[in-house]
Amino acid sequence: MLDHKSRVPQWHSDAKTSLILDANEAAARLWGYKREEFLGLPATALLCPEELPKQRRIQKANRWGETGPWKCRRKDGSVFYILLRWHQMTIDGRLCDFCFVVELGESLATMRRVLPEERRKTPRGEAGSQRAASAPDTKSSAPPK
């Protein structure tokens, strides 16, 4: 499922431990890591600390689909925002969260401009669903729309 050649940042992490099990170069590069450093990080380490309560609420409610905006911190400490699409799947007998970045921006104002009007009405952008999210087009190098 993971497309290592895609320019769309994507990874999968263990659903229980949150540890990143596999990722493409685009994901590691976006957060400023080498792929080898990125693997094994807890997915929560990609978020700014103030986002962790929101992340725990969404995970506990098992709200999957498109979520965000998320305030993230790179290895160098710089901040950026993403919209994330994720869903759970079983990989090699292990329940995993498959995630990919749908949209990114350097400021929250940028992210708010790309959000559809109905998403802006959702408290803190916690949109999500309990239906299957569409997977990225693994044949194309263009980001999903």
Contacts in CASP RR format, 6 or more apart in sequence:
PFRMAT RR
TARGET T0000
AUTHOR 0000-0000-0000
METHOD contacts of the structure
MODEL  1
MLDHKSRVPQWHSDAKTSLILDANEAAARLWGYKREEFLGLPATALLCPE
ELPKQRRIQKANRWGETGPWKCRRKDGSVFYILLRWHQMTIDGRLCDFCF
VVELGESLATMRRVLPEERRKTPRGEAGSQRAASAPDTKSSAPPK
1 12 0 8 1.000
1 89 0 8 1.000
1 91 0 8 1.000
1 98 0 8 1.000
1 135 0 8 1.000
1 138 0 8 1.000
2 10 0 8 1.000
2 11 0 8 1.000
2 12 0 8 1.000
2 22 0 8 1.000
2 23 0 8 1.000
2 24 0 8 1.000
2 98 0 8 1.000
3 10 0 8 1.000
3 24 0 8 1.000
3 136 0 8 1.000
3 138 0 8 1.000
4 24 0 8 1.000
4 25 0 8 1.000
5 24 0 8 1.000
5 141 0 8 1.000
6 24 0 8 1.000
6 26 0 8 1.000
6 136 0 8 1.000
6 138 0 8 1.000
6 140 0 8 1.000
6 141 0 8 1.000
7 26 0 8 1.000
7 141 0 8 1.000
7 142 0 8 1.000
7 143 0 8 1.000
8 24 0 8 1.000
8 26 0 8 1.000
8 100 0 8 1.000
8 101 0 8 1.000
8 136 0 8 1.000
8 141 0 8 1.000
8 143 0 8 1.000
8 144 0 8 1.000
9 23 0 8 1.000
9 24 0 8 1.000
9 26 0 8 1.000
9 27 0 8 1.000
9 29 0 8 1.000
9 30 0 8 1.000
9 100 0 8 1.000
9 101 0 8 1.000
10 23 0 8 1.000
10 24 0 8 1.000
10 26 0 8 1.000
10 27 0 8 1.000
10 98 0 8 1.000
10 99 0 8 1.000
10 100 0 8 1.000
10 101 0 8 1.000
10 136 0 8 1.000
11 20 0 8 1.000
11 21 0 8 1.000
11 22 0 8 1.000
11 23 0 8 1.000
11 24 0 8 1.000
11 27 0 8 1.000
11 38 0 8 1.000
11 43 0 8 1.000
11 98 0 8 1.000
11 99 0 8 1.000
11 100 0 8 1.000
12 20 0 8 1.000
12 21 0 8 1.000
12 22 0 8 1.000
12 23 0 8 1.000
12 89 0 8 1.000
12 91 0 8 1.000
12 96 0 8 1.000
12 97 0 8 1.000
12 98 0 8 1.000
12 99 0 8 1.000
13 19 0 8 1.000
13 20 0 8 1.000
13 21 0 8 1.000
13 42 0 8 1.000
13 43 0 8 1.000
13 96 0 8 1.000
13 97 0 8 1.000
13 99 0 8 1.000
14 21 0 8 1.000
14 94 0 8 1.000
14 95 0 8 1.000
14 96 0 8 1.000
14 97 0 8 1.000
15 88 0 8 1.000
15 94 0 8 1.000
15 95 0 8 1.000
15 96 0 8 1.000
15 97 0 8 1.000
16 95 0 8 1.000
17 42 0 8 1.000
18 42 0 8 1.000
18 43 0 8 1.000
18 44 0 8 1.000
18 97 0 8 1.000
19 40 0 8 1.000
19 41 0 8 1.000
19 42 0 8 1.000
19 43 0 8 1.000
20 38 0 8 1.000
20 39 0 8 1.000
20 40 0 8 1.000
20 41 0 8 1.000
20 42 0 8 1.000
20 43 0 8 1.000
21 39 0 8 1.000
21 40 0 8 1.000
21 91 0 8 1.000
21 94 0 8 1.000
21 96 0 8 1.000
22 39 0 8 1.000
23 35 0 8 1.000
23 38 0 8 1.000
23 39 0 8 1.000
24 35 0 8 1.000
25 35 0 8 1.000
27 38 0 8 1.000
27 101 0 8 1.000
28 34 0 8 1.000
28 35 0 8 1.000
28 37 0 8 1.000
28 38 0 8 1.000
30 74 0 8 1.000
30 101 0 8 1.000
30 104 0 8 1.000
31 38 0 8 1.000
31 46 0 8 1.000
31 72 0 8 1.000
31 74 0 8 1.000
31 75 0 8 1.000
32 74 0 8 1.000
32 75 0 8 1.000
32 76 0 8 1.000
33 41 0 8 1.000
33 75 0 8 1.000
37 75 0 8 1.000
43 97 0 8 1.000
43 99 0 8 1.000
44 52 0 8 1.000
44 55 0 8 1.000
46 72 0 8 1.000
46 73 0 8 1.000
47 55 0 8 1.000
47 70 0 8 1.000
47 71 0 8 1.000
47 72 0 8 1.000
47 73 0 8 1.000
48 71 0 8 1.000
48 72 0 8 1.000
48 73 0 8 1.000
48 79 0 8 1.000
50 71 0 8 1.000
51 70 0 8 1.000
51 71 0 8 1.000
51 72 0 8 1.000
54 124 0 8 1.000
54 126 0 8 1.000
55 70 0 8 1.000
57 126 0 8 1.000
58 67 0 8 1.000
58 126 0 8 1.000
58 128 0 8 1.000
62 88 0 8 1.000
62 130 0 8 1.000
63 126 0 8 1.000
63 128 0 8 1.000
63 129 0 8 1.000
63 130 0 8 1.000
64 86 0 8 1.000
64 87 0 8 1.000
64 88 0 8 1.000
64 128 0 8 1.000
64 129 0 8 1.000
64 130 0 8 1.000
64 133 0 8 1.000
65 85 0 8 1.000
65 86 0 8 1.000
65 87 0 8 1.000
65 128 0 8 1.000
65 129 0 8 1.000
65 131 0 8 1.000
65 133 0 8 1.000
66 83 0 8 1.000
66 84 0 8 1.000
66 85 0 8 1.000
66 102 0 8 1.000
66 127 0 8 1.000
66 128 0 8 1.000
66 133 0 8 1.000
67 83 0 8 1.000
67 84 0 8 1.000
67 85 0 8 1.000
67 86 0 8 1.000
67 125 0 8 1.000
67 126 0 8 1.000
67 127 0 8 1.000
67 128 0 8 1.000
68 82 0 8 1.000
68 83 0 8 1.000
68 84 0 8 1.000
68 111 0 8 1.000
68 125 0 8 1.000
68 126 0 8 1.000
68 127 0 8 1.000
69 81 0 8 1.000
69 82 0 8 1.000
69 83 0 8 1.000
69 108 0 8 1.000
69 111 0 8 1.000
69 112 0 8 1.000
69 115 0 8 1.000
69 125 0 8 1.000
70 81 0 8 1.000
70 82 0 8 1.000
70 83 0 8 1.000
70 84 0 8 1.000
71 79 0 8 1.000
71 81 0 8 1.000
71 108 0 8 1.000
72 79 0 8 1.000
72 80 0 8 1.000
72 81 0 8 1.000
72 82 0 8 1.000
73 79 0 8 1.000
74 80 0 8 1.000
79 106 0 8 1.000
80 104 0 8 1.000
80 105 0 8 1.000
80 106 0 8 1.000
81 104 0 8 1.000
81 105 0 8 1.000
81 106 0 8 1.000
81 107 0 8 1.000
81 108 0 8 1.000
81 110 0 8 1.000
81 111 0 8 1.000
82 101 0 8 1.000
82 102 0 8 1.000
82 103 0 8 1.000
82 104 0 8 1.000
82 105 0 8 1.000
82 111 0 8 1.000
83 101 0 8 1.000
83 102 0 8 1.000
83 103 0 8 1.000
83 104 0 8 1.000
83 111 0 8 1.000
83 114 0 8 1.000
83 115 0 8 1.000
84 99 0 8 1.000
84 100 0 8 1.000
84 101 0 8 1.000
84 102 0 8 1.000
85 99 0 8 1.000
85 100 0 8 1.000
85 102 0 8 1.000
85 133 0 8 1.000
85 134 0 8 1.000
85 136 0 8 1.000
85 144 0 8 1.000
86 97 0 8 1.000
86 98 0 8 1.000
86 99 0 8 1.000
86 100 0 8 1.000
86 133 0 8 1.000
87 97 0 8 1.000
87 98 0 8 1.000
87 132 0 8 1.000
87 133 0 8 1.000
87 135 0 8 1.000
88 95 0 8 1.000
88 96 0 8 1.000
88 97 0 8 1.000
88 98 0 8 1.000
89 95 0 8 1.000
89 96 0 8 1.000
89 98 0 8 1.000
90 96 0 8 1.000
98 135 0 8 1.000
100 136 0 8 1.000
100 144 0 8 1.000
101 143 0 8 1.000
102 143 0 8 1.000
102 144 0 8 1.000
103 111 0 8 1.000
103 114 0 8 1.000
103 143 0 8 1.000
105 111 0 8 1.000
112 120 0 8 1.000
115 125 0 8 1.000
119 125 0 8 1.000
119 127 0 8 1.000
134 144 0 8 1.000
136 144 0 8 1.000
137 144 0 8 1.000
END
